[in-house]
Amino acid sequence: MSKKSFGVSVLYMVLGLVFIAVIGLRTISTPELWTHLALGQNNGPISFIEGDAFVNTSWLYDKLLYIVWNLGGASLVIILNVIGLVAAFYLLIQVSKKWGGGMAQGFALLICGHLIFQTVDVGPRTVMMLFIALFLFILNTRRSPAVLFGSLIPLQILWTNMHSSFIYGPIIVALTAAQAAQAAKAPGARKKKQENQSGLFGILTAVLLICTVANPYFLNMHAQMITNIKSPAPAYWSSLFIEYYQIPEVKPLIFFTMILGAAGLITLKKRLPLVLTTLAIYSAFLVWTSPATAMLFAAMAFPFIVLSLTSISEYLNHSFKSILGDNAKVMAPLTGAILAVLILLSIVPIIQNKAYVKTGSASTFGLGVQENLFPNDLEPLFNDPAFPETAINLAADGGYLAFKYGRKCFIDYRSGTYDKELLKTLNKTLLGDREAYNTIQDKYRPEAYIINTLTPASAQGVATLLSNPIWKLAYFDGTTAVVLQNKTEFQSLLNNTALQQSGLAKLEAARKAYAARNSKGGNPAELIGAGKIYLAFNRPVEAKSIFSLILRGNAAAPAAWIGLGSSQLMLKQFSDSVASLRKATHQMPESLLAWATYASACRHAGLSDEAEAAVEKARKLAAKNREANKTEGEPKKESVKLKPTESLQDITIPE
C-alpha cells in the first residue's frame, strides 16, 4: 500500500471515529444514571420493597461512576464515556484490519453509529462494548500464553464486577478454541500447532469461568444475571417520552445490515472466521428481537460488517472493471467522497439537535445532565419532616429520589429486581383500575405518589388519584406531580403556596425558553408533561396553548397533534380538531388514541363517512392491541377518556 492510499485509509477511519465521538457527546437523559450513582454511594438496597438477597451486578462500575461524578460531575462522566466508546471502536478496527481497509471500516462505523444512536448514553453498556472489543483484540493479535492469561484474567474479573454481560468473555474464548480446532482439520494446516492452540483456549475458557466467581456475591451474581435475562422489566429505552413521537424505525437499518452480511457471505471467497461469524449471527438475532441491544450488536458484529463490505466491494470492483476497464479506477475515490459526505450529513443534524428532536430524545448535543426530567429542587418538600416515608414513585424517578434525596424509592429501572405482577398492578392503578389501586393501598399503605408526567399513563394516573377526594395535588412543575393524602398532618405541605408557585415558575420559564429557541434546544420535556396533565384535567385552553407551542417548534410530533386536536374538540372547534387529528393519524397511523379521537372529531363535525372509517380503523387497532397484550402479558392501553378535576384550576400558562 502506498503512503497516499494509507493516508486516505486512515482519514476514513478517523472520520468514522469522529462520528462515533459526536454521537456520544450528548447531555445525559437516562434515568439509569441516578440508579448507578445511588448504588455507588450506598452499595445497598435503594428500594423499600427490595428483597434481602440484594445483588448489584454493576457494583464496581457504580463505585467508579460515583467517584468520577464527585471529581468532575456530568461533564467528566460524559467525556470518559465518549473515550470508552471511541476506544471500543478503535480496538474493533484493529480486529477488522485483516478483513478490510479504511473505507470499509469507515462505512462500518457510519452504519454502527446510526444503529446505536438511540441507545447511547452514560452507562455500563459502554463498558460492555469496551470489554468485548478488548477480548476480541487480544485474542486476534496475541498468541503468547503468558500475555493471554496475564491480560484476560484480570479483564474478566473487572468485567464480572462491572456489568452482567460478563459471561460473554468465556464464550468468546470458547469460540476461539472451536475456531482453532476447526483450523486444525483444514487441509494443509499445521495440525499440531492448531490443536495446541485449541487446548490452550479451552483451558483459558475454564479459567475465565472460574474467575467469574471473584465478586462480592459469589454465585448469586450468576443467578441475578439469569434473572435479568428471564425477567428484564422494567425496561428503559432511548427516552422517557419516546411514545410521544413517531420516531424513525431502526429495523430497516438492522435489516439492511443483515442483507449486507448475507451478501458478504455469498461473495466472500475466503473461509469464514468462526468467532466473528457466530458473534454476528447471534447478536443480529438479539437486535432484531430488541433494538435496545444495538450496542451489543455493534460490538459483536463490527468486524463481520467490515468483512462483508470488503467482500461486496471486491465483487463490485471486479464487475465494474470488466465493464469500464481502466475507468473503474475512479470508483474508489468517488466512494470515499460519498462516505465523507454521508458522515458530514450525519454529524450536522446531531450538532444542531435536529436528530435528537426527530428521534424523541430528551438529550441534546454537548455536556451536562437533563435534571429537569426528574423531581429536582424539591428539598423543601421531600426533606420536610411532615413528608411521608412511604411514597409510590414510577421507575423513571426511583434512582433520582434515592441519590438526590437519600429516600428509599418504590421502584427504579433495574432489570430483574421487581416482580412483574407488581409492575402490572402499578400500571393498572394509573389507568384507573380500582382493584389494582386497592392492592397497592392495602399492601404498602402509601401516603404520597410522586409521578413523572413524561411516562405513559402518568397523566391519567394523576387524574385517577385526584378523582378520589382523599388525594390532593401538592406540587406540579410540568414533569413532576406530587399527590398527598388530604390529611391533617400534611396540610402544611398541601398549603405551601411558595413551593407550588416555584413549580409553576419553572414551567413558565421552560415555556418562555422554548418559545424563544423552539426545537434548537431539543424536545421540551416540561411542556410535554404539562400538556398531558392539562388535557387529562380537562383544561383545553392551557393544553391548546402548550401543544400549539410544541408544534411550532416541531410539526412532526404526532402526540402533540393528538393533544391539540383533543383540546380543540373540547373547545368545540370541530373543524380545527379534525384537521389536527387527521395529521396525527398520518404521522402515527398505528395509534388507537389518534384514530379514536379523530373519529369523535369527525362525528362532531358532521363528517359521518370519515367518522365511520376512523371507528373501523380504531376497532382493528384495539383488536391488534388486545392480541399483543395476550402475547406479551403486558398492559398496553391508550386511554381516550379524560377525567375532569378542579385541583389545577389556578394554574395558567399565558398565550
C-alpha positions in Angstrom: 0.0 0.0 0.0 1.3 3.4 -1.0 1.7 6.2 1.6 -1.0 8.2 -0.1 -3.5 5.3 0.0 -2.6 4.6 3.6 -3.2 8.2 4.5 -6.6 8.2 2.8 -7.5 4.9 4.5 -6.6 6.5 7.9 -8.7 9.5 7.1 -11.8 7.4 6.5 -11.2 5.7 9.8 -10.7 9.0 11.6 -13.9 10.4 10.1 -15.8 7.4 11.3 -14.4 7.7 14.8 -15.3 11.4 14.9 -18.9 10.5 14.1 -18.9 8.0 16.9 -17.5 10.7 19.3 -20.1 13.2 18.2 -22.8 10.6 18.9 -21.6 10.1 22.5 -21.1 13.8 23.2 -24.7 14.3 24.5 -26.3 15.6 27.6 -27.3 12.7 30.0 -31.0 12.0 30.0 -31.1 8.4 31.1 -32.8 7.8 34.5 -30.4 4.8 34.9 -27.6 7.3 35.7 -29.1 8.1 39.0 -29.6 4.5 40.0 -26.0 3.8 39.3 -24.9 6.9 41.4 -27.2 5.9 44.2 -25.8 2.4 44.3 -22.3 3.7 44.0 -23.0 5.9 47.0 -24.6 3.3 49.2 -23.9 -0.1 47.7 -27.1 -1.4 49.3 -30.8 -1.6 48.6 -32.3 1.7 47.3 -35.9 0.4 47.2 -38.0 -0.2 50.3 -39.6 -3.3 48.5 -36.3 -5.0 47.5 -35.7 -8.5 48.9 -33.0 -9.4 51.4 -30.9 -11.0 48.7 -29.5 -7.8 47.2 -27.2 -8.3 44.3 -25.7 -5.4 42.3 -24.3 -6.7 39.1 -22.6 -3.4 38.3 -21.3 -2.5 41.7 -17.7 -1.7 40.6 -18.9 0.5 37.7 -21.3 2.3 40.1 -18.4 3.0 42.6 -16.2 4.3 39.9 -19.0 6.4 38.4 -19.7 7.9 41.8 -16.0 8.8 42.3 -15.8 10.4 38.8 -19.1 12.3 39.4 -17.7 13.8 42.6 -14.5 14.8 40.8 -15.9 16.4 37.6 -19.7 16.0 37.5 -21.6 15.2 34.4 -19.0 16.7 32.0 -16.2 14.4 33.1 -18.5 11.4 33.1 -19.6 12.2 29.5 -16.1 12.7 28.3 -14.9 9.4 29.8 -17.9 7.7 28.3 -17.0 9.1 24.9 -13.4 8.0 25.3 -14.6 4.5 26.2 -16.9 4.4 23.2 -14.2 5.6 20.7 -11.7 3.2 22.3 -14.0 0.2 21.8 -14.5 1.0 18.1 -10.8 1.7 17.6 -10.0 -1.8 19.0 -12.6 -3.3 16.8 -11.0 -1.5 13.8 -7.7 -3.3 14.7 -9.5 -6.6 14.9 -11.1 -6.0 11.4 -7.9 -4.9 9.7 -7.4 -8.4 8.4 -10.8 -8.3 6.7 -11.0 -4.8 5.3 -9.3 -1.4 4.8 -10.1 2.1 5.9 -13.1 2.7 3.6 -14.9 -0.5 4.7 -14.1 0.5 8.3 -15.5 4.0 7.7 -18.7 2.7 6.3 -19.0 0.2 9.2 -18.5 3.0 11.7 -21.2 5.0 9.9 -23.7 2.1 10.0 -23.0 1.2 13.6 -23.2 4.8 14.7 -26.7 5.1 13.3 -27.7 1.8 14.8 -26.6 2.8 18.3 -27.7 6.5 18.2 -30.9 6.0 20.1 -29.4 3.8 22.8 -26.1 5.5 23.6 -26.0 7.3 27.0 -23.8 7.2 30.0 -23.9 3.7 31.4 -22.2 0.3 31.8 -23.2 -0.7 28.2 -20.3 1.3 27.0 -18.1 -0.7 29.4 -19.6 -3.9 27.9 -18.6 -2.8 24.4 -15.1 -2.0 25.6 -14.6 -5.4 27.2 -15.9 -7.2 24.1 -13.6 -5.2 21.9 -10.6 -5.8 24.3 -11.2 -9.6 24.3 -11.5 -9.7 20.5 -8.4 -7.6 20.1 -6.2 -9.6 22.4 -7.4 -12.9 21.0 -6.8 -11.8 17.5 -3.4 -10.1 18.0 -1.7 -12.1 20.8 -0.8 -15.8 20.9 1.6 -15.9 23.8 0.0 -17.9 26.7 1.6 -15.5 29.2 0.0 -12.5 27.6 -3.3 -14.2 27.1 -3.6 -15.4 30.7 -2.0 -12.3 32.1 -4.3 -9.9 30.4 -7.7 -11.7 30.0 -7.9 -13.0 33.6 -7.8 -9.5 35.2 -10.1 -8.2 32.5 -12.6 -10.9 33.2 -12.6 -10.2 36.9 -13.1 -6.5 36.2 -15.9 -7.3 33.6 -17.7 -9.6 36.1 -17.9 -6.8 38.6 -18.9 -4.0 36.2 -21.7 -5.5 34.0 -23.9 -8.6 33.9 -22.7 -9.3 30.3 -19.5 -10.8 31.8 -20.5 -14.3 30.6 -19.5 -13.2 27.0 -15.9 -13.3 28.0 -15.6 -17.1 28.4 -18.0 -17.5 25.4 -15.7 -15.5 23.1 -12.7 -17.5 24.2 -14.6 -20.8 23.8 -15.5 -19.8 20.3 -11.8 -19.1 19.6 -10.9 -22.6 20.9 -13.5 -24.0 18.5 -12.1 -21.9 15.6 -8.6 -23.3 16.3 -10.0 -26.8 16.4 -11.7 -26.2 13.0 -8.5 -24.8 11.6 -6.6 -28.0 12.6 -8.9 -30.0 10.4 -8.4 -27.9 7.4 -6.2 -29.3 4.5 -2.6 -28.2 4.7 -3.0 -26.9 8.3 -0.3 -27.2 10.9 -2.4 -29.7 12.8 -0.2 -30.0 16.0 0.1 -26.2 16.4 -3.7 -25.6 15.9 -4.5 -28.4 18.3 -2.2 -26.9 20.9 -3.9 -23.5 20.4 -7.3 -25.1 20.8 -6.3 -26.8 24.0 -4.8 -23.5 25.3 -8.0 -21.6 24.6 -10.1 -24.4 26.1 -8.1 -24.2 29.4 -8.4 -20.4 29.3 -12.1 -20.7 28.9 -12.3 -22.8 32.1 -10.1 -20.4 34.0 -12.2 -17.4 33.0 -15.4 -19.2 34.1 -13.8 -19.8 37.5 -12.8 -16.1 37.6 -16.4 -15.0 37.3 -16.9 -16.1 40.9 -14.4 -13.4 42.0 -17.1 -11.0 43.1 -18.8 -9.9 46.4 -21.9 -12.0 45.7 -20.1 -15.3 44.6 -22.6 -17.4 42.6 -25.5 -15.1 43.4 -24.1 -12.8 40.7 -24.7 -15.5 38.1 -28.2 -16.1 39.5 -29.0 -12.4 39.2 -27.7 -12.4 35.6 -30.1 -15.2 34.7 -32.9 -13.4 36.5 -32.2 -10.2 34.5 -32.5 -12.3 31.3 -35.7 -14.1 32.3 -37.4 -11.0 33.9 -36.0 -7.9 32.3 -38.8 -5.5 33.1 -38.9 -2.6 33.8 -37.1 -1.5 30.7 -35.9 2.0 29.7 -35.1 2.6 26.1 -33.9 5.8 24.5 -36.3 8.4 26.1 -38.9 8.8 28.8 -41.3 10.3 26.3 -40.4 8.3 23.2 -44.0 7.2 22.7 -44.8 10.9 22.1 -43.1 10.8 18.7 -43.3 8.6 15.6 -39.6 8.0 15.7 -37.7 6.6 12.7 -37.7 2.9 12.6 -34.4 1.2 13.4 -35.4 -2.1 12.0 -35.0 -1.1 8.3 -31.3 -0.3 9.1 -31.0 -3.5 11.0 -32.5 -5.4 8.1 -30.1 -3.6 5.7 -27.2 -4.6 7.8 -28.4 -8.2 7.8 -28.7 -8.1 4.0 -25.2 -6.7 3.9 -23.9 -9.6 6.0 -25.7 -12.1 3.8 -24.2 -10.6 0.7 -20.8 -10.8 2.3 -21.4 -14.5 3.0 -22.2 -15.1 -0.7 -19.4 -13.1 -2.2 -16.6 -13.9 0.3 -14.0 -16.3 -1.3 -12.1 -17.0 1.9 -13.0 -19.3 4.8 -15.4 -17.6 7.2 -13.9 -16.8 10.6 -15.9 -18.8 13.1 -15.7 -16.4 16.0 -16.7 -13.3 14.1 -19.5 -15.1 12.1 -21.0 -16.7 15.2 -21.0 -13.4 17.2 -22.5 -11.5 14.3 -25.3 -14.0 13.8 -26.1 -14.3 17.5 -26.1 -10.5 18.0 -28.2 -10.0 14.8 -30.9 -12.3 16.3 -30.8 -10.2 19.5 -31.0 -6.8 17.9 -33.8 -7.9 15.5 -35.8 -9.1 18.6 -35.0 -6.0 20.6 -33.4 -2.9 19.0 -32.4 -1.9 22.6 -29.5 -4.4 22.2 -28.0 -2.3 19.4 -24.8 -1.6 21.3 -24.1 -5.3 21.8 -24.7 -5.9 18.2 -22.3 -3.1 17.1 -19.6 -4.5 19.3 -20.0 -8.1 18.2 -20.8 -7.6 14.5 -18.5 -4.7 13.6 -15.6 -6.9 12.2 -18.1 -9.0 10.3 -19.7 -5.9 8.8 -16.2 -4.8 7.6 -15.6 -8.2 6.2 -19.0 -8.1 4.3 -18.4 -4.6 3.0 -14.9 -5.6 1.7 -16.2 -8.7 0.1 -19.0 -6.9 -1.7 -16.6 -4.1 -2.7 -14.2 -6.6 -4.3 -17.1 -8.2 -6.1 -18.4 -4.9 -7.5 -14.9 -3.7 -8.4 -14.3 -6.8 -10.4 -17.7 -6.3 -12.1 -17.1 -2.6 -12.9 -13.6 -3.4 -14.1 -14.9 -5.8 -16.7 -17.4 -3.2 -17.9 -15.5 0.1 -17.5 -11.9 -1.1 -17.9 -9.3 1.5 -16.6 -12.2 4.0 -15.9 -13.2 1.8 -13.0 -10.3 3.3 -11.0 -12.5 6.4 -10.4 -14.9 4.3 -8.3 -12.7 4.2 -5.2 -12.2 8.0 -4.8 -15.9 8.5 -5.7 -17.0 6.0 -3.0 -14.7 7.6 -0.5 -16.1 11.1 -1.2 -19.6 9.6 -0.7 -18.6 8.2 2.6 -17.2 11.6 3.7 -20.4 13.4 2.7 -22.6 10.8 4.4 -20.6 11.2 7.7 -20.8 15.0 7.4 -24.6 14.9 6.7 -24.9 12.6 9.8 -22.9 14.8 12.1 -24.6 18.2 11.3 -28.2 17.3 12.5 -26.7 15.9 15.7 -24.8 19.1 16.5 -27.9 21.1 15.6 -30.1 18.9 17.8 -32.4 18.0 14.9 -31.5 14.4 15.2 -32.5 14.3 18.9 -35.8 16.1 18.2 -36.6 13.7 15.4 -35.9 10.6 17.5 -37.9 11.8 20.5 -34.8 12.1 22.7 -34.5 14.2 25.8 -30.8 14.7 25.2 -29.0 17.5 23.3 -25.6 17.8 21.8 -22.9 18.8 24.4 -22.1 18.3 28.0 -24.4 18.3 31.0 -27.3 16.4 32.5 -31.1 16.9 32.0 -32.2 17.1 35.6 -35.5 18.8 34.5 -36.8 15.3 33.6 -36.9 14.4 37.3 -38.2 15.9 40.6 -35.3 18.3 41.0 -35.0 21.2 43.5 -37.6 19.7 45.8 -35.6 19.6 49.1 -38.2 21.8 50.9 -40.9 19.1 50.1 -39.1 15.8 50.4 -36.9 16.8 53.3 -39.7 18.2 55.3 -40.3 16.1 58.4 -44.0 16.0 57.6 -43.5 14.3 54.2 -44.4 10.6 54.4 -41.7 8.0 54.2 -43.8 5.6 52.1 -44.4 7.2 48.7 -45.1 5.4 45.4 -43.0 6.5 42.5 -42.6 5.4 38.9 -39.5 3.7 37.7 -38.3 6.9 36.0 -37.7 8.8 39.3 -36.5 5.9 41.5 -32.8 6.4 41.2 -33.0 10.2 41.3 -35.0 10.1 44.5 -32.5 7.6 46.1 -29.4 9.6 45.1 -30.6 13.2 45.4 -32.7 13.0 48.5 -31.5 9.8 50.2 -35.0 8.4 50.0 -35.8 4.7 49.6 -37.7 4.6 46.4 -40.6 2.3 45.4 -39.2 1.1 42.0 -36.5 2.1 39.5 -35.1 1.0 36.2 -33.3 -2.2 37.1 -33.9 -5.5 35.3 -34.9 -8.5 37.3 -35.3 -6.6 40.6 -39.1 -6.2 40.8 -42.0 -8.7 40.4 -43.7 -8.4 37.1 -47.2 -8.6 38.7 -46.3 -5.6 40.9 -45.4 -3.6 37.8 -48.6 -4.6 36.1 -50.6 -3.7 39.2 -49.0 -0.2 39.4 -49.7 0.4 35.7 -53.3 -0.7 36.1 -53.6 1.6 39.1 -52.6 4.6 37.0 -55.1 3.6 34.3 -57.9 3.7 36.9 -58.3 0.0 37.8 -60.0 0.0 41.3 -58.9 -3.5 42.2 -55.2 -2.7 41.4 -55.4 0.6 43.3 -56.8 -1.3 46.4 -54.0 -3.8 46.1 -51.3 -1.1 46.2 -53.1 0.7 49.1 -53.6 -2.4 51.2 -50.1 -3.8 50.8 -47.9 -0.7 51.0 -50.2 2.0 52.7 -48.7 4.8 50.6 -49.5 8.4 51.7 -47.9 10.0 48.7 -47.5 9.5 45.0 -44.6 11.0 43.1 -45.4 10.8 39.4 -43.1 11.6 36.5 -45.6 13.0 34.0 -43.4 12.1 31.0 -44.0 8.3 31.3 -47.0 6.5 29.7 -50.3 6.6 31.6 -48.9 9.1 34.1 -51.3 12.0 33.3 -54.3 9.6 33.6 -52.7 8.3 36.8 -52.7 11.8 38.4 -56.3 12.4 37.2 -57.3 9.0 38.6 -55.9 9.7 42.0 -57.4 13.2 42.3 -60.8 12.0 41.3 -60.8 10.5 44.8 -61.2 13.2 47.5 -58.6 11.5 49.8 -55.9 12.7 47.5 -54.8 16.3 46.8 -52.2 17.8 44.5 -49.2 19.3 46.4 -46.8 20.2 43.6 -46.6 20.4 39.8 -43.9 21.7 37.5 -44.6 20.1 34.2 -42.5 16.9 34.7 -43.3 16.1 38.3 -46.6 15.8 40.1 -46.7 15.1 43.8 -50.0 13.9 45.3 -50.6 13.7 49.0 -53.3 12.2 51.1 -55.6 15.0 52.3 -54.8 14.5 56.0 -54.3 17.0 58.8 -50.6 16.1 59.2 -49.9 17.1 55.6 -51.8 20.4 55.5 -48.6 22.4 55.9 -47.3 20.8 52.7 -50.6 21.0 50.8 -50.9 24.7 51.6 -47.3 25.6 50.8 -48.1 28.2 48.2 -44.5 29.3 47.8 -43.4 25.8 46.8 -46.4 25.4 44.5 -45.6 28.7 42.8 -42.0 27.7 42.4 -43.1 24.7 40.4 -45.3 26.8 38.2 -42.5 29.3 37.8 -40.2 26.5 36.5 -42.9 25.5 34.0 -43.4 29.1 32.8 -39.6 29.6 32.4 -39.5 26.4 30.3 -42.3 27.7 28.2 -40.6 31.0 27.6 -37.3 29.3 26.8 -38.8 27.0 24.3 -40.8 29.8 22.7 -37.5 31.7 22.2 -35.5 28.8 20.8 -38.1 26.3 19.5 -36.6 22.9 18.7 -33.0 24.2 18.7 -32.7 23.3 22.4 -34.2 19.9 22.0 -37.5 18.4 22.9 -39.4 20.4 25.7 -39.9 17.9 28.5 -41.8 20.3 30.8 -44.2 21.2 28.1 -44.8 17.6 27.0 -45.6 16.7 30.6 -47.7 19.8 31.3 -49.7 19.3 28.1 -50.6 15.8 29.0 -51.6 16.9 32.5 -53.8 19.8 31.3 -55.5 17.5 28.8 -56.2 14.9 31.5 -57.6 17.6 33.7 -59.9 18.9 31.0 -58.1 22.2 30.8 -58.4 22.7 27.0 -57.3 26.4 26.8 -54.0 25.8 28.6 -53.5 22.4 26.8 -54.1 24.1 23.4 -51.6 26.8 24.1 -48.9 24.3 25.1 -49.5 21.8 22.2 -49.5 24.7 19.7 -46.2 25.9 21.0 -44.7 22.4 20.8 -45.9 22.1 17.2 -44.5 25.5 16.3 -41.1 24.1 17.1 -41.6 20.6 15.7 -44.5 19.8 13.5 -43.6 16.2 13.4 -44.8 15.4 16.9 -47.9 13.3 16.4 -48.8 13.1 20.1 -48.8 16.9 20.2 -51.3 16.9 17.2 -53.4 14.5 19.2 -53.3 16.8 22.2 -54.1 19.9 20.1 -56.9 18.1 18.3 -58.3 16.9 21.7 -58.1 20.4 23.1 -59.9 21.9 20.1 -62.5 19.2 20.3 -63.2 20.1 24.0 -63.4 23.7 23.0 -66.0 22.7 20.2 -63.6 23.9 17.5 -64.6 20.9 15.4 -63.2 21.8 12.0 -59.8 22.6 13.5 -59.9 19.5 15.6 -60.5 17.3 12.5 -57.6 18.9 10.7 -55.2 18.5 13.7 -56.2 14.9 14.3 -56.0 14.0 10.6 -52.3 15.0 10.8 -51.9 12.9 13.9 -53.3 9.8 12.1 -51.0 10.4 9.2 -47.9 10.7 11.4 -48.9 7.9 13.8 -51.1 5.5 11.8 -50.9 2.8 14.5 -52.1 4.9 17.4 -55.5 3.8 18.7 -55.8 7.1 20.6 -55.3 9.1 17.4 -57.9 7.2 15.4 -60.5 7.1 18.3 -60.2 10.9 18.9 -60.3 11.6 15.2 -63.5 9.6 14.9 -65.0 11.6 17.7 -64.0 14.9 16.0 -65.4 13.8 12.6 -68.6 12.8 14.2 -69.0 16.2 15.9 -68.0 18.0 12.7 -70.7 16.1 10.8 -68.3 14.1 8.7 -70.1 10.8 9.1 -68.2 8.8 6.4 -64.8 9.8 7.8 -66.0 9.1 11.3 -67.2 5.6 10.4 -63.9 4.8 8.6 -61.9 6.1 11.6 -64.1 4.0 14.0 -63.4 0.9 11.9 -59.6 1.6 12.0 -59.8 2.1 15.8 -61.6 -1.2 16.2 -58.9 -3.0 14.2 -56.1 -1.4 16.3 -57.9 -2.2 19.5 -58.2 -5.9 18.5 -54.5 -5.9 17.5 -53.5 -4.4 20.9 -55.6 -7.0 22.7 -53.8 -9.7 20.8 -50.4 -8.1 21.6 -51.3 -7.9 25.3 -52.2 -11.6 25.4 -48.9 -12.5 23.7 -46.6 -10.2 25.7 -48.6 -10.3 29.0 -48.1 -6.5 29.5 -50.8 -3.9 29.6 -50.5 -1.6 26.6 -53.5 0.7 26.7 -54.2 4.1 25.2 -57.0 5.9 27.1 -59.4 8.1 25.2 -61.4 9.0 28.3 -60.5 12.3 30.1 -61.3 12.7 33.8 -62.1 16.3 34.9 -61.0 17.7 38.2 -60.7 21.1 39.8 -57.4 20.5 41.5 -55.4 22.6 39.0 -57.9 25.4 38.5 -55.4 28.1 39.4 -52.7 27.0 37.0 -52.5 29.1 33.8 -49.9 29.3 31.0 -50.0 32.7 29.2 -50.7 32.6 25.5 
